[in-house]
Amino acid sequence: MDAHRQWLIDKYGSVCAYCGADDPQPQKACILPISRGVRYTLSNVVPACRSCNASNCNVEATTW
């Protein structure tokens, strides 16, 4: 497990930030999409299940 994913689990647990599902291996999801010029930083990521991370595409978390 990479350090960023472990940091997310330590901070948020293994719960998807979008749907609340428990996921033992959450993915790193950007709150503000990198495609819109935002940098990939620890303050811009939350844990997400595979389904939610794939479905929000380039939409900001607050809009999606």
Contact map, one row per residue, 1 for C-alpha under 8 A:
1110110000000000000000000000000000000000000000000000000000000000
1111110000000000000000000000000000000000000000000000000000000000
1111111000000000000000000000000000000000000000000000000000000000
0111111100000000000000000001000000000000010000000000000000000000
1111111110000000000000000111000000000000000000100000000000000000
1111111111000000000000000000000000000000000000000000000000000000
0011111111100000000000000000000000000000000000000000000000000000
0001111111111000000000000001000000000000000011100000000000000000
0000111111111100000000000100000000000000000000100000000000000000
0000011111111000000000000000000000000000000000000000000000000000
0000001111111000000000000000000000000000000000000000000000000000
0000000111111110000000000000000000000000000001100000000000000000
0000000111111110000000000000000000000000000000000000000000000000
0000000010011111000001111100000000000000000000100000000000000000
0000000000011111100111100100000000000000000000111000000000000000
0000000000000111111111100100000000000000000001111000000000000000
0000000000000011111100000000000000000000000001110000000000000000
0000000000000001111100000000000000000000000000010001000000000000
0000000000000001111110000000000000000000000000000001000000000000
0000000000000011111111000000000000000000000000000000000000000000
0000000000000011001111100000000000000000000000001000000000000000
0000000000000111000111110000000000000000000000001000000000000000
0000000000000111000011111100000000000000000000011000000000000000
0000000000000100000001111100000000000000000000000000000000000000
0000000000000100000000111110000000000000000000001000000000000000
0000100010000111000000111111000000000000000000111100000000000000
0000100000000000000000001111100000000000000000111100100000000000
0001100100000000000000000111110000000000000011110000100000000000
0000000000000000000000000011111000000000000011110000100000000000
0000000000000000000000000001111111000001000111000000000000001000
0000000000000000000000000000111110000000000111000000000000011100
0000000000000000000000000000011111010100000100000000000000111000
0000000000000000000000000000011111111100000000000000000001110000
0000000000000000000000000000010111111111000000000000000000000000
0000000000000000000000000000000011111100000000000000000001000000
0000000000000000000000000000000111111100000000000000000001000000
0000000000000000000000000000000011111110000000000000000000000000
0000000000000000000000000000000111111111000000000000000000000000
0000000000000000000000000000000001001111100100000000000000000000
0000000000000000000000000000010001000111110110000000000000000000
0000000000000000000000000000000000000011111110000000000000000000
0001000000000000000000000000000000000001111110000000000000000000
0000000000000000000000000000000000000000111110000000000000000000
0000000000000000000000000000011100000011111111000000000000000000
0000000100000000000000000001111000000001111111100000000000000000
0000000100010001100000000001111000000000000111110000000000000000
0000100110010111100000000111100000000000000011111000000000000000
0000000000000011110000100111100000000000000001111101100000000000
0000000000000011000011101110000000000000000000111111100000000000
0000000000000000000000000110000000000000000000011111110000000000
0000000000000000000000000000000000000000000000001111111000000000
0000000000000000011000000000000000000000000000011111111100000000
0000000000000000000000000011100000000000000000011111111110000000
0000000000000000000000000000000000000000000000000111111110000000
0000000000000000000000000000000000000000000000000011111110000000
0000000000000000000000000000000000000000000000000001111111111001
0000000000000000000000000000000000000000000000000000111111100000
0000000000000000000000000000000010110000000000000000000111110000
0000000000000000000000000000000110000000000000000000000111111011
0000000000000000000000000000001110000000000000000000000101111111
0000000000000000000000000000011100000000000000000000000100111111
0000000000000000000000000000001000000000000000000000000000011111
0000000000000000000000000000000000000000000000000000000000111111
0000000000000000000000000000000000000000000000000000000100111111
